Amino acid sequence: MLGGGLGNIARLYANVPRLWGVHVFSDTVATRLAPPVHGDSSGVRGAAWLWPG
């Protein structure tokens, strides 16, 4: 998932998965790149889940 402003760049979802195979040290890549479900606030929401309390 891409958070913040990067999540709004639509062409990344097509271009990045096409290119990352040469940079991964594995025979297969099963990772999925998806737009953030909660928009630009996804990173903040994820950080809040990590806060002990």
ModelCIF file with pLDDT and N, C-alpha, C, O atoms, coordinates in Angstrom:
data_MODEL
#
_entry.id   MODEL 
#
_entity.id                         1 
_entity.type                       polymer 
_entity.pdbx_number_of_molecules   1 
#
_entity_poly.entity_id                      1 
_entity_poly.type                           'polypeptide(L)' 
_entity_poly.nstd_linkage                   no 
_entity_poly.nstd_monomer                   no 
_entity_poly.pdbx_seq_one_letter_code       MLGGGLGNIARLYANVPRLWGVHVFSDTVATRLAPPVHGDSSGVRGAAWLWPG 
_entity_poly.pdbx_seq_one_letter_code_can   MLGGGLGNIARLYANVPRLWGVHVFSDTVATRLAPPVHGDSSGVRGAAWLWPG 
_entity_poly.pdbx_strand_id                 A 
#
loop_
_entity_poly_seq.entity_id 
_entity_poly_seq.num 
_entity_poly_seq.mon_id 
_entity_poly_seq.hetero 
1 1  MET n 
1 2  LEU n 
1 3  GLY n 
1 4  GLY n 
1 5  GLY n 
1 6  LEU n 
1 7  GLY n 
1 8  ASN n 
1 9  ILE n 
1 10 ALA n 
1 11 ARG n 
1 12 LEU n 
1 13 TYR n 
1 14 ALA n 
1 15 ASN n 
1 16 VAL n 
1 17 PRO n 
1 18 ARG n 
1 19 LEU n 
1 20 TRP n 
1 21 GLY n 
1 22 VAL n 
1 23 HIS n 
1 24 VAL n 
1 25 PHE n 
1 26 SER n 
1 27 ASP n 
1 28 THR n 
1 29 VAL n 
1 30 ALA n 
1 31 THR n 
1 32 ARG n 
1 33 LEU n 
1 34 ALA n 
1 35 PRO n 
1 36 PRO n 
1 37 VAL n 
1 38 HIS n 
1 39 GLY n 
1 40 ASP n 
1 41 SER n 
1 42 SER n 
1 43 GLY n 
1 44 VAL n 
1 45 ARG n 
1 46 GLY n 
1 47 ALA n 
1 48 ALA n 
1 49 TRP n 
1 50 LEU n 
1 51 TRP n 
1 52 PRO n 
1 53 GLY n 
#
_struct_asym.id          A 
_struct_asym.entity_id   1 
#
loop_
_ma_qa_metric.id 
_ma_qa_metric.mode 
_ma_qa_metric.name 
_ma_qa_metric.software_group_id 
_ma_qa_metric.type 
1 global pLDDT . pLDDT 
2 local  pLDDT . pLDDT 
#
_ma_qa_metric_global.metric_id      1 
_ma_qa_metric_global.metric_value   83.60 
_ma_qa_metric_global.model_id       1 
_ma_qa_metric_global.ordinal_id     1 
#
loop_
_ma_qa_metric_local.label_asym_id 
_ma_qa_metric_local.label_comp_id 
_ma_qa_metric_local.label_seq_id 
_ma_qa_metric_local.metric_id 
_ma_qa_metric_local.metric_value 
_ma_qa_metric_local.model_id 
_ma_qa_metric_local.ordinal_id 
A MET 1  2 61.00 1 1  
A LEU 2  2 70.00 1 2  
A GLY 3  2 70.00 1 3  
A GLY 4  2 71.00 1 4  
A GLY 5  2 80.00 1 5  
A LEU 6  2 83.00 1 6  
A GLY 7  2 83.00 1 7  
A ASN 8  2 85.00 1 8  
A ILE 9  2 90.00 1 9  
A ALA 10 2 90.00 1 10 
A ARG 11 2 93.00 1 11 
A LEU 12 2 91.00 1 12 
A TYR 13 2 90.00 1 13 
A ALA 14 2 91.00 1 14 
A ASN 15 2 93.00 1 15 
A VAL 16 2 91.00 1 16 
A PRO 17 2 90.00 1 17 
A ARG 18 2 90.00 1 18 
A LEU 19 2 89.00 1 19 
A TRP 20 2 88.00 1 20 
A GLY 21 2 84.00 1 21 
A VAL 22 2 86.00 1 22 
A HIS 23 2 88.00 1 23 
A VAL 24 2 88.00 1 24 
A PHE 25 2 90.00 1 25 
A SER 26 2 87.00 1 26 
A ASP 27 2 86.00 1 27 
A THR 28 2 84.00 1 28 
A VAL 29 2 84.00 1 29 
A ALA 30 2 87.00 1 30 
A THR 31 2 84.00 1 31 
A ARG 32 2 87.00 1 32 
A LEU 33 2 87.00 1 33 
A ALA 34 2 85.00 1 34 
A PRO 35 2 84.00 1 35 
A PRO 36 2 80.00 1 36 
A VAL 37 2 79.00 1 37 
A HIS 38 2 79.00 1 38 
A GLY 39 2 77.00 1 39 
A ASP 40 2 79.00 1 40 
A SER 41 2 80.00 1 41 
A SER 42 2 77.00 1 42 
A GLY 43 2 77.00 1 43 
A VAL 44 2 82.00 1 44 
A ARG 45 2 82.00 1 45 
A GLY 46 2 81.00 1 46 
A ALA 47 2 83.00 1 47 
A ALA 48 2 88.00 1 48 
A TRP 49 2 86.00 1 49 
A LEU 50 2 90.00 1 50 
A TRP 51 2 83.00 1 51 
A PRO 52 2 81.00 1 52 
A GLY 53 2 67.00 1 53 
#
loop_
_atom_site.group_PDB 
_atom_site.id 
_atom_site.type_symbol 
_atom_site.label_atom_id 
_atom_site.label_alt_id 
_atom_site.label_comp_id 
_atom_site.label_asym_id 
_atom_site.label_entity_id 
_atom_site.label_seq_id 
_atom_site.pdbx_PDB_ins_code 
_atom_site.Cartn_x 
_atom_site.Cartn_y 
_atom_site.Cartn_z 
_atom_site.occupancy 
_atom_site.B_iso_or_equiv 
_atom_site.pdbx_formal_charge 
_atom_site.auth_seq_id 
_atom_site.auth_comp_id 
_atom_site.auth_asym_id 
_atom_site.auth_atom_id 
_atom_site.pdbx_PDB_model_num 
ATOM 1   N N  . MET A 1 1  ? 0.844   -1.170  0.000   1.00 61.00 ? 1  MET A N  1 
ATOM 2   C CA . MET A 1 1  ? 0.000   0.000   0.000   1.00 61.00 ? 1  MET A CA 1 
ATOM 3   C C  . MET A 1 1  ? 0.889   1.233   0.000   1.00 61.00 ? 1  MET A C  1 
ATOM 4   O O  . MET A 1 1  ? 1.921   1.269   0.670   1.00 61.00 ? 1  MET A O  1 
ATOM 5   N N  . LEU A 1 2  ? 0.492   2.208   -0.733  1.00 70.00 ? 2  LEU A N  1 
ATOM 6   C CA . LEU A 1 2  ? 1.159   3.502   -0.745  1.00 70.00 ? 2  LEU A CA 1 
ATOM 7   C C  . LEU A 1 2  ? 0.320   4.494   0.039   1.00 70.00 ? 2  LEU A C  1 
ATOM 8   O O  . LEU A 1 2  ? -0.885  4.604   -0.185  1.00 70.00 ? 2  LEU A O  1 
ATOM 9   N N  . GLY A 1 3  ? 0.943   5.207   0.947   1.00 70.00 ? 3  GLY A N  1 
ATOM 10  C CA . GLY A 1 3  ? 0.205   6.169   1.737   1.00 70.00 ? 3  GLY A CA 1 
ATOM 11  C C  . GLY A 1 3  ? 0.537   7.595   1.367   1.00 70.00 ? 3  GLY A C  1 
ATOM 12  O O  . GLY A 1 3  ? 1.417   7.851   0.545   1.00 70.00 ? 3  GLY A O  1 
ATOM 13  N N  . GLY A 1 4  ? -0.177  8.521   1.982   1.00 71.00 ? 4  GLY A N  1 
ATOM 14  C CA . GLY A 1 4  ? 0.039   9.933   1.723   1.00 71.00 ? 4  GLY A CA 1 
ATOM 15  C C  . GLY A 1 4  ? -0.261  10.287  0.277   1.00 71.00 ? 4  GLY A C  1 
ATOM 16  O O  . GLY A 1 4  ? -1.130  9.677   -0.347  1.00 71.00 ? 4  GLY A O  1 
ATOM 17  N N  . GLY A 1 5  ? 0.440   11.252  -0.250  1.00 80.00 ? 5  GLY A N  1 
ATOM 18  C CA . GLY A 1 5  ? 0.211   11.707  -1.616  1.00 80.00 ? 5  GLY A CA 1 
ATOM 19  C C  . GLY A 1 5  ? 0.564   10.667  -2.669  1.00 80.00 ? 5  GLY A C  1 
ATOM 20  O O  . GLY A 1 5  ? 0.010   10.703  -3.768  1.00 80.00 ? 5  GLY A O  1 
ATOM 21  N N  . LEU A 1 6  ? 1.474   9.740   -2.366  1.00 83.00 ? 6  LEU A N  1 
ATOM 22  C CA . LEU A 1 6  ? 1.833   8.709   -3.349  1.00 83.00 ? 6  LEU A CA 1 
ATOM 23  C C  . LEU A 1 6  ? 0.644   7.834   -3.732  1.00 83.00 ? 6  LEU A C  1 
ATOM 24  O O  . LEU A 1 6  ? 0.566   7.345   -4.859  1.00 83.00 ? 6  LEU A O  1 
ATOM 25  N N  . GLY A 1 7  ? -0.263  7.641   -2.815  1.00 83.00 ? 7  GLY A N  1 
ATOM 26  C CA . GLY A 1 7  ? -1.441  6.820   -3.094  1.00 83.00 ? 7  GLY A CA 1 
ATOM 27  C C  . GLY A 1 7  ? -2.345  7.400   -4.164  1.00 83.00 ? 7  GLY A C  1 
ATOM 28  O O  . GLY A 1 7  ? -3.208  6.702   -4.696  1.00 83.00 ? 7  GLY A O  1 
ATOM 29  N N  . ASN A 1 8  ? -2.156  8.670   -4.483  1.00 85.00 ? 8  ASN A N  1 
ATOM 30  C CA . ASN A 1 8  ? -2.990  9.334   -5.483  1.00 85.00 ? 8  ASN A CA 1 
ATOM 31  C C  . ASN A 1 8  ? -2.412  9.279   -6.898  1.00 85.00 ? 8  ASN A C  1 
ATOM 32  O O  . ASN A 1 8  ? -3.034  9.782   -7.833  1.00 85.00 ? 8  ASN A O  1 
ATOM 33  N N  . ILE A 1 9  ? -1.244  8.680   -7.067  1.00 90.00 ? 9  ILE A N  1 
ATOM 34  C CA . ILE A 1 9  ? -0.596  8.614   -8.382  1.00 90.00 ? 9  ILE A CA 1 
ATOM 35  C C  . ILE A 1 9  ? -0.991  7.291   -9.043  1.00 90.00 ? 9  ILE A C  1 
ATOM 36  O O  . ILE A 1 9  ? -0.361  6.258   -8.816  1.00 90.00 ? 9  ILE A O  1 
ATOM 37  N N  . ALA A 1 10 ? -2.026  7.339   -9.852  1.00 90.00 ? 10 ALA A N  1 
ATOM 38  C CA . ALA A 1 10 ? -2.635  6.123   -10.423 1.00 90.00 ? 10 ALA A CA 1 
ATOM 39  C C  . ALA A 1 10 ? -1.659  5.300   -11.255 1.00 90.00 ? 10 ALA A C  1 
ATOM 40  O O  . ALA A 1 10 ? -1.726  4.071   -11.227 1.00 90.00 ? 10 ALA A O  1 
ATOM 41  N N  . ARG A 1 11 ? -0.762  5.932   -11.989 1.00 93.00 ? 11 ARG A N  1 
ATOM 42  C CA . ARG A 1 11 ? 0.120   5.164   -12.876 1.00 93.00 ? 11 ARG A CA 1 
ATOM 43  C C  . ARG A 1 11 ? 1.092   4.269   -12.103 1.00 93.00 ? 11 ARG A C  1 
ATOM 44  O O  . ARG A 1 11 ? 1.633   3.324   -12.676 1.00 93.00 ? 11 ARG A O  1 
ATOM 45  N N  . LEU A 1 12 ? 1.324   4.541   -10.831 1.00 91.00 ? 12 LEU A N  1 
ATOM 46  C CA . LEU A 1 12 ? 2.202   3.684   -10.041 1.00 91.00 ? 12 LEU A CA 1 
ATOM 47  C C  . LEU A 1 12 ? 1.656   2.267   -9.913  1.00 91.00 ? 12 LEU A C  1 
ATOM 48  O O  . LEU A 1 12 ? 2.425   1.307   -9.861  1.00 91.00 ? 12 LEU A O  1 
ATOM 49  N N  . TYR A 1 13 ? 0.343   2.131   -9.863  1.00 90.00 ? 13 TYR A N  1 
ATOM 50  C CA . TYR A 1 13 ? -0.261  0.814   -9.660  1.00 90.00 ? 13 TYR A CA 1 
ATOM 51  C C  . TYR A 1 13 ? -0.104  -0.097  -10.875 1.00 90.00 ? 13 TYR A C  1 
ATOM 52  O O  . TYR A 1 13 ? -0.199  -1.317  -10.746 1.00 90.00 ? 13 TYR A O  1 
ATOM 53  N N  . ALA A 1 14 ? 0.129   0.469   -12.028 1.00 91.00 ? 14 ALA A N  1 
ATOM 54  C CA . ALA A 1 14 ? 0.395   -0.317  -13.230 1.00 91.00 ? 14 ALA A CA 1 
ATOM 55  C C  . ALA A 1 14 ? 1.893   -0.466  -13.476 1.00 91.00 ? 14 ALA A C  1 
ATOM 56  O O  . ALA A 1 14 ? 2.360   -1.547  -13.836 1.00 91.00 ? 14 ALA A O  1 
ATOM 57  N N  . ASN A 1 15 ? 2.643   0.607   -13.285 1.00 93.00 ? 15 ASN A N  1 
ATOM 58  C CA . ASN A 1 15 ? 4.065   0.605   -13.639 1.00 93.00 ? 15 ASN A CA 1 
ATOM 59  C C  . ASN A 1 15 ? 4.963   -0.101  -12.627 1.00 93.00 ? 15 ASN A C  1 
ATOM 60  O O  . ASN A 1 15 ? 5.847   -0.860  -13.025 1.00 93.00 ? 15 ASN A O  1 
ATOM 61  N N  . VAL A 1 16 ? 4.762   0.123   -11.357 1.00 91.00 ? 16 VAL A N  1 
ATOM 62  C CA . VAL A 1 16 ? 5.663   -0.441  -10.347 1.00 91.00 ? 16 VAL A CA 1 
ATOM 63  C C  . VAL A 1 16 ? 5.645   -1.970  -10.336 1.00 91.00 ? 16 VAL A C  1 
ATOM 64  O O  . VAL A 1 16 ? 6.722   -2.566  -10.370 1.00 91.00 ? 16 VAL A O  1 
ATOM 65  N N  . PRO A 1 17 ? 4.490   -2.641  -10.291 1.00 90.00 ? 17 PRO A N  1 
ATOM 66  C CA . PRO A 1 17 ? 4.520   -4.104  -10.299 1.00 90.00 ? 17 PRO A CA 1 
ATOM 67  C C  . PRO A 1 17 ? 5.187   -4.688  -11.558 1.00 90.00 ? 17 PRO A C  1 
ATOM 68  O O  . PRO A 1 17 ? 5.770   -5.771  -11.510 1.00 90.00 ? 17 PRO A O  1 
ATOM 69  N N  . ARG A 1 18 ? 5.097   -3.983  -12.646 1.00 90.00 ? 18 ARG A N  1 
ATOM 70  C CA . ARG A 1 18 ? 5.730   -4.445  -13.878 1.00 90.00 ? 18 ARG A CA 1 
ATOM 71  C C  . ARG A 1 18 ? 7.255   -4.384  -13.767 1.00 90.00 ? 18 ARG A C  1 
ATOM 72  O O  . ARG A 1 18 ? 7.952   -5.167  -14.412 1.00 90.00 ? 18 ARG A O  1 
ATOM 73  N N  . LEU A 1 19 ? 7.763   -3.484  -12.975 1.00 89.00 ? 19 LEU A N  1 
ATOM 74  C CA . LEU A 1 19 ? 9.207   -3.253  -12.876 1.00 89.00 ? 19 LEU A CA 1 
ATOM 75  C C  . LEU A 1 19 ? 9.889   -3.934  -11.690 1.00 89.00 ? 19 LEU A C  1 
ATOM 76  O O  . LEU A 1 19 ? 11.101  -4.144  -11.738 1.00 89.00 ? 19 LEU A O  1 
ATOM 77  N N  . TRP A 1 20 ? 9.168   -4.283  -10.639 1.00 88.00 ? 20 TRP A N  1 
ATOM 78  C CA . TRP A 1 20 ? 9.849   -4.723  -9.432  1.00 88.00 ? 20 TRP A CA 1 
ATOM 79  C C  . TRP A 1 20 ? 10.392  -6.137  -9.494  1.00 88.00 ? 20 TRP A C  1 
ATOM 80  O O  . TRP A 1 20 ? 11.193  -6.506  -8.635  1.00 88.00 ? 20 TRP A O  1 
ATOM 81  N N  . GLY A 1 21 ? 10.005  -6.930  -10.448 1.00 84.00 ? 21 GLY A N  1 
ATOM 82  C CA . GLY A 1 21 ? 10.512  -8.304  -10.558 1.00 84.00 ? 21 GLY A CA 1 
ATOM 83  C C  . GLY A 1 21 ? 12.022  -8.394  -10.661 1.00 84.00 ? 21 GLY A C  1 
ATOM 84  O O  . GLY A 1 21 ? 12.611  -9.331  -10.123 1.00 84.00 ? 21 GLY A O  1 
ATOM 85  N N  . VAL A 1 22 ? 12.663  -7.461  -11.328 1.00 86.00 ? 22 VAL A N  1 
ATOM 86  C CA . VAL A 1 22 ? 14.124  -7.503  -11.469 1.00 86.00 ? 22 VAL A CA 1 
ATOM 87  C C  . VAL A 1 22 ? 14.844  -7.081  -10.187 1.00 86.00 ? 22 VAL A C  1 
ATOM 88  O O  . VAL A 1 22 ? 16.056  -7.264  -10.071 1.00 86.00 ? 22 VAL A O  1 
ATOM 89  N N  . HIS A 1 23 ? 14.109  -6.516  -9.223  1.00 88.00 ? 23 HIS A N  1 
ATOM 90  C CA . HIS A 1 23 ? 14.710  -6.052  -7.977  1.00 88.00 ? 23 HIS A CA 1 
ATOM 91  C C  . HIS A 1 23 ? 14.398  -6.971  -6.797  1.00 88.00 ? 23 HIS A C  1 
ATOM 92  O O  . HIS A 1 23 ? 14.848  -6.706  -5.682  1.00 88.00 ? 23 HIS A O  1 
ATOM 93  N N  . VAL A 1 24 ? 13.638  -8.042  -7.017  1.00 88.00 ? 24 VAL A N  1 
ATOM 94  C CA . VAL A 1 24 ? 13.253  -8.958  -5.953  1.00 88.00 ? 24 VAL A CA 1 
ATOM 95  C C  . VAL A 1 24 ? 14.093  -10.219 -6.059  1.00 88.00 ? 24 VAL A C  1 
ATOM 96  O O  . VAL A 1 24 ? 14.238  -10.783 -7.144  1.00 88.00 ? 24 VAL A O  1 
ATOM 97  N N  . PHE A 1 25 ? 14.640  -10.658 -4.948  1.00 90.00 ? 25 PHE A N  1 
ATOM 98  C CA . PHE A 1 25 ? 15.487  -11.852 -4.921  1.00 90.00 ? 25 PHE A CA 1 
ATOM 99  C C  . PHE A 1 25 ? 14.654  -13.106 -4.698  1.00 90.00 ? 25 PHE A C  1 
ATOM 100 O O  . PHE A 1 25 ? 14.804  -13.790 -3.686  1.00 90.00 ? 25 PHE A O  1 
ATOM 101 N N  . SER A 1 26 ? 13.779  -13.399 -5.647  1.00 87.00 ? 26 SER A N  1 
ATOM 102 C CA . SER A 1 26 ? 12.913  -14.570 -5.578  1.00 87.00 ? 26 SER A CA 1 
ATOM 103 C C  . SER A 1 26 ? 12.486  -14.926 -6.997  1.00 87.00 ? 26 SER A C  1 
ATOM 104 O O  . SER A 1 26 ? 12.543  -14.096 -7.903  1.00 87.00 ? 26 SER A O  1 
ATOM 105 N N  . ASP A 1 27 ? 12.058  -16.173 -7.174  1.00 86.00 ? 27 ASP A N  1 
ATOM 106 C CA . ASP A 1 27 ? 11.593  -16.593 -8.495  1.00 86.00 ? 27 ASP A CA 1 
ATOM 107 C C  . ASP A 1 27 ? 10.212  -16.034 -8.828  1.00 86.00 ? 27 ASP A C  1 
ATOM 108 O O  . ASP A 1 27 ? 9.880   -15.855 -10.000 1.00 86.00 ? 27 ASP A O  1 
ATOM 109 N N  . THR A 1 28 ? 9.415   -15.760 -7.810  1.00 84.00 ? 28 THR A N  1 
ATOM 110 C CA . THR A 1 28 ? 8.074   -15.227 -8.022  1.00 84.00 ? 28 THR A CA 1 
ATOM 111 C C  . THR A 1 28 ? 7.828   -14.035 -7.100  1.00 84.00 ? 28 THR A C  1 
ATOM 112 O O  . THR A 1 28 ? 8.436   -13.915 -6.036  1.00 84.00 ? 28 THR A O  1 
ATOM 113 N N  . VAL A 1 29 ? 6.942   -13.175 -7.523  1.00 84.00 ? 29 VAL A N  1 
ATOM 114 C CA . VAL A 1 29 ? 6.527   -12.031 -6.716  1.00 84.00 ? 29 VAL A CA 1 
ATOM 115 C C  . VAL A 1 29 ? 5.018   -12.128 -6.525  1.00 84.00 ? 29 VAL A C  1 
ATOM 116 O O  . VAL A 1 29 ? 4.257   -12.032 -7.488  1.00 84.00 ? 29 VAL A O  1 
ATOM 117 N N  . ALA A 1 30 ? 4.588   -12.319 -5.279  1.00 87.00 ? 30 ALA A N  1 
ATOM 118 C CA . ALA A 1 30 ? 3.157   -12.452 -4.988  1.00 87.00 ? 30 ALA A CA 1 
ATOM 119 C C  . ALA A 1 30 ? 2.603   -11.202 -4.304  1.00 87.00 ? 30 ALA A C  1 
ATOM 120 O O  . ALA A 1 30 ? 1.464   -11.208 -3.836  1.00 87.00 ? 30 ALA A O  1 
ATOM 121 N N  . THR A 1 31 ? 3.380   -10.154 -4.243  1.00 84.00 ? 31 THR A N  1 
ATOM 122 C CA . THR A 1 31 ? 2.969   -8.918  -3.583  1.00 84.00 ? 31 THR A CA 1 
ATOM 123 C C  . THR A 1 31 ? 2.005   -8.138  -4.474  1.00 84.00 ? 31 THR A C  1 
ATOM 124 O O  . THR A 1 31 ? 2.179   -8.070  -5.691  1.00 84.00 ? 31 THR A O  1 
ATOM 125 N N  . ARG A 1 32 ? 0.997   -7.559  -3.853  1.00 87.00 ? 32 ARG A N  1 
ATOM 126 C CA . ARG A 1 32 ? 0.012   -6.763  -4.576  1.00 87.00 ? 32 ARG A CA 1 
ATOM 127 C C  . ARG A 1 32 ? 0.143   -5.319  -4.122  1.00 87.00 ? 32 ARG A C  1 
ATOM 128 O O  . ARG A 1 32 ? 0.184   -5.043  -2.924  1.00 87.00 ? 32 ARG A O  1 
ATOM 129 N N  . LEU A 1 33 ? 0.208   -4.410  -5.064  1.00 87.00 ? 33 LEU A N  1 
ATOM 130 C CA . LEU A 1 33 ? 0.256   -2.981  -4.755  1.00 87.00 ? 33 LEU A CA 1 
ATOM 131 C C  . LEU A 1 33 ? -1.160  -2.436  -4.888  1.00 87.00 ? 33 LEU A C  1 
ATOM 132 O O  . LEU A 1 33 ? -1.763  -2.517  -5.959  1.00 87.00 ? 33 LEU A O  1 
ATOM 133 N N  . ALA A 1 34 ? -1.687  -1.884  -3.808  1.00 85.00 ? 34 ALA A N  1 
ATOM 134 C CA . ALA A 1 34 ? -3.078  -1.440  -3.792  1.00 85.00 ? 34 ALA A CA 1 
ATOM 135 C C  . ALA A 1 34 ? -3.169  0.002   -3.301  1.00 85.00 ? 34 ALA A C  1 
ATOM 136 O O  . ALA A 1 34 ? -2.358  0.434   -2.483  1.00 85.00 ? 34 ALA A O  1 
ATOM 137 N N  . PRO A 1 35 ? -4.148  0.738   -3.795  1.00 84.00 ? 35 PRO A N  1 
ATOM 138 C CA . PRO A 1 35 ? -4.348  2.098   -3.282  1.00 84.00 ? 35 PRO A CA 1 
ATOM 139 C C  . PRO A 1 35 ? -4.825  2.056   -1.833  1.00 84.00 ? 35 PRO A C  1 
ATOM 140 O O  . PRO A 1 35 ? -5.471  1.090   -1.425  1.00 84.00 ? 35 PRO A O  1 
ATOM 141 N N  . PRO A 1 36 ? -4.520  3.081   -1.058  1.00 80.00 ? 36 PRO A N  1 
ATOM 142 C CA . PRO A 1 36 ? -4.917  3.101   0.344   1.00 80.00 ? 36 PRO A CA 1 
ATOM 143 C C  . PRO A 1 36 ? -6.437  3.169   0.502   1.00 80.00 ? 36 PRO A C  1 
ATOM 144 O O  . PRO A 1 36 ? -7.112  3.954   -0.164  1.00 80.00 ? 36 PRO A O  1 
ATOM 145 N N  . VAL A 1 37 ? -6.948  2.342   1.382   1.00 79.00 ? 37 VAL A N  1 
ATOM 146 C CA . VAL A 1 37 ? -8.397  2.269   1.619   1.00 79.00 ? 37 VAL A CA 1 
ATOM 147 C C  . VAL A 1 37 ? -8.911  3.559   2.260   1.00 79.00 ? 37 VAL A C  1 
ATOM 148 O O  . VAL A 1 37 ? -10.027 3.995   1.976   1.00 79.00 ? 37 VAL A O  1 
ATOM 149 N N  . HIS A 1 38 ? -8.105  4.159   3.114   1.00 79.00 ? 38 HIS A N  1 
ATOM 150 C CA . HIS A 1 38 ? -8.538  5.356   3.845   1.00 79.00 ? 38 HIS A CA 1 
ATOM 151 C C  . HIS A 1 38 ? -7.898  6.627   3.301   1.00 79.00 ? 38 HIS A C  1 
ATOM 152 O O  . HIS A 1 38 ? -7.744  7.607   4.030   1.00 79.00 ? 38 HIS A O  1 
ATOM 153 N N  . GLY A 1 39 ? -7.527  6.616   2.033   1.00 77.00 ? 39 GLY A N  1 
ATOM 154 C CA . GLY A 1 39 ? -6.974  7.807   1.396   1.00 77.00 ? 39 GLY A CA 1 
ATOM 155 C C  . GLY A 1 39 ? -5.645  8.239   1.994   1.00 77.00 ? 39 GLY A C  1 
ATOM 156 O O  . GLY A 1 39 ? -4.855  7.405   2.436   1.00 77.00 ? 39 GLY A O  1 
ATOM 157 N N  . ASP A 1 40 ? -5.402  9.533   2.007   1.00 79.00 ? 40 ASP A N  1 
ATOM 158 C CA . ASP A 1 40 ? -4.131  10.064  2.493   1.00 79.00 ? 40 ASP A CA 1 
ATOM 159 C C  . ASP A 1 40 ? -3.895  9.796   3.980   1.00 79.00 ? 40 ASP A C  1 
ATOM 160 O O  . ASP A 1 40 ? -2.763  9.907   4.450   1.00 79.00 ? 40 ASP A O  1 
ATOM 161 N N  . SER A 1 41 ? -4.926  9.451   4.711   1.00 80.00 ? 41 SER A N  1 
ATOM 162 C CA . SER A 1 41 ? -4.795  9.225   6.154   1.00 80.00 ? 41 SER A CA 1 
ATOM 163 C C  . SER A 1 41 ? -4.453  7.784   6.519   1.00 80.00 ? 41 SER A C  1 
ATOM 164 O O  . SER A 1 41 ? -4.377  7.461   7.704   1.00 80.00 ? 41 SER A O  1 
ATOM 165 N N  . SER A 1 42 ? -4.247  6.924   5.552   1.00 77.00 ? 42 SER A N  1 
ATOM 166 C CA . SER A 1 42 ? -3.979  5.513   5.848   1.00 77.00 ? 42 SER A CA 1 
ATOM 167 C C  . SER A 1 42 ? -2.738  5.313   6.700   1.00 77.00 ? 42 SER A C  1 
ATOM 168 O O  . SER A 1 42 ? -2.747  4.497   7.622   1.00 77.00 ? 42 SER A O  1 
ATOM 169 N N  . GLY A 1 43 ? -1.671  6.044   6.408   1.00 77.00 ? 43 GLY A N  1 
ATOM 170 C CA . GLY A 1 43 ? -0.445  5.909   7.198   1.00 77.00 ? 43 GLY A CA 1 
ATOM 171 C C  . GLY A 1 43 ? -0.641  6.321   8.639   1.00 77.00 ? 43 GLY A C  1 
ATOM 172 O O  . GLY A 1 43 ? -0.122  5.671   9.546   1.00 77.00 ? 43 GLY A O  1 
ATOM 173 N N  . VAL A 1 44 ? -1.377  7.384   8.863   1.00 82.00 ? 44 VAL A N  1 
ATOM 174 C CA . VAL A 1 44 ? -1.655  7.855   10.226  1.00 82.00 ? 44 VAL A CA 1 
ATOM 175 C C  . VAL A 1 44 ? -2.511  6.838   10.970  1.00 82.00 ? 44 VAL A C  1 
ATOM 176 O O  . VAL A 1 44 ? -2.288  6.579   12.153  1.00 82.00 ? 44 VAL A O  1 
ATOM 177 N N  . ARG A 1 45 ? -3.478  6.270   10.287  1.00 82.00 ? 45 ARG A N  1 
ATOM 178 C CA . ARG A 1 45 ? -4.340  5.264   10.926  1.00 82.00 ? 45 ARG A CA 1 
ATOM 179 C C  . ARG A 1 45 ? -3.541  4.029   11.297  1.00 82.00 ? 45 ARG A C  1 
ATOM 180 O O  . ARG A 1 45 ? -3.739  3.449   12.364  1.00 82.00 ? 45 ARG A O  1 
ATOM 181 N N  . GLY A 1 46 ? -2.624  3.625   10.402  1.00 81.00 ? 46 GLY A N  1 
ATOM 182 C CA . GLY A 1 46 ? -1.775  2.467   10.708  1.00 81.00 ? 46 GLY A CA 1 
ATOM 183 C C  . GLY A 1 46 ? -0.863  2.719   11.898  1.00 81.00 ? 46 GLY A C  1 
ATOM 184 O O  . GLY A 1 46 ? -0.675  1.841   12.741  1.00 81.00 ? 46 GLY A O  1 
ATOM 185 N N  . ALA A 1 47 ? -0.297  3.919   11.966  1.00 83.00 ? 47 ALA A N  1 
ATOM 186 C CA . ALA A 1 47 ? 0.563   4.277   13.091  1.00 83.00 ? 47 ALA A CA 1 
ATOM 187 C C  . ALA A 1 47 ? -0.230  4.275   14.404  1.00 83.00 ? 47 ALA A C  1 
ATOM 188 O O  . ALA A 1 47 ? 0.288   3.868   15.444  1.00 83.00 ? 47 ALA A O  1 
ATOM 189 N N  . ALA A 1 48 ? -1.464  4.722   14.352  1.00 88.00 ? 48 ALA A N  1 
ATOM 190 C CA . ALA A 1 48 ? -2.297  4.756   15.553  1.00 88.00 ? 48 ALA A CA 1 
ATOM 191 C C  . ALA A 1 48 ? -2.545  3.343   16.090  1.00 88.00 ? 48 ALA A C  1 
ATOM 192 O O  . ALA A 1 48 ? -2.622  3.141   17.302  1.00 88.00 ? 48 ALA A O  1 
ATOM 193 N N  . TRP A 1 49 ? -2.668  2.375   15.192  1.00 86.00 ? 49 TRP A N  1 
ATOM 194 C CA . TRP A 1 49 ? -2.870  0.987   15.625  1.00 86.00 ? 49 TRP A CA 1 
ATOM 195 C C  . TRP A 1 49 ? -1.638  0.444   16.362  1.00 86.00 ? 49 TRP A C  1 
ATOM 196 O O  . TRP A 1 49 ? -1.756  -0.449  17.200  1.00 86.00 ? 49 TRP A O  1 
ATOM 197 N N  . LEU A 1 50 ? -0.473  0.982   16.048  1.00 90.00 ? 50 LEU A N  1 
ATOM 198 C CA . LEU A 1 50 ? 0.771   0.513   16.681  1.00 90.00 ? 50 LEU A CA 1 
ATOM 199 C C  . LEU A 1 50 ? 1.014   1.153   18.048  1.00 90.00 ? 50 LEU A C  1 
ATOM 200 O O  . LEU A 1 50 ? 1.826   0.654   18.827  1.00 90.00 ? 50 LEU A O  1 
ATOM 201 N N  . TRP A 1 51 ? 0.321   2.251   18.344  1.00 83.00 ? 51 TRP A N  1 
ATOM 202 C CA . TRP A 1 51 ? 0.527   2.973   19.592  1.00 83.00 ? 51 TRP A CA 1 
ATOM 203 C C  . TRP A 1 51 ? 0.044   2.120   20.770  1.00 83.00 ? 51 TRP A C  1 
ATOM 204 O O  . TRP A 1 51 ? -1.101  1.666   20.781  1.00 83.00 ? 51 TRP A O  1 
ATOM 205 N N  . PRO A 1 52 ? 0.921   1.901   21.765  1.00 81.00 ? 52 PRO A N  1 
ATOM 206 C CA . PRO A 1 52 ? 0.517   1.078   22.919  1.00 81.00 ? 52 PRO A CA 1 
ATOM 207 C C  . PRO A 1 52 ? -0.399  1.864   23.860  1.00 81.00 ? 52 PRO A C  1 
ATOM 208 O O  . PRO A 1 52 ? 0.020   2.852   24.463  1.00 81.00 ? 52 PRO A O  1 
ATOM 209 N N  . GLY A 1 53 ? -1.585  1.441   23.973  1.00 67.00 ? 53 GLY A N  1 
ATOM 210 C CA . GLY A 1 53 ? -2.346  2.187   24.923  1.00 67.00 ? 53 GLY A CA 1 
ATOM 211 C C  . GLY A 1 53 ? -3.771  2.060   24.854  1.00 67.00 ? 53 GLY A C  1 
ATOM 212 O O  . GLY A 1 53 ? -4.485  2.677   25.645  1.00 67.00 ? 53 GLY A O  1 
#
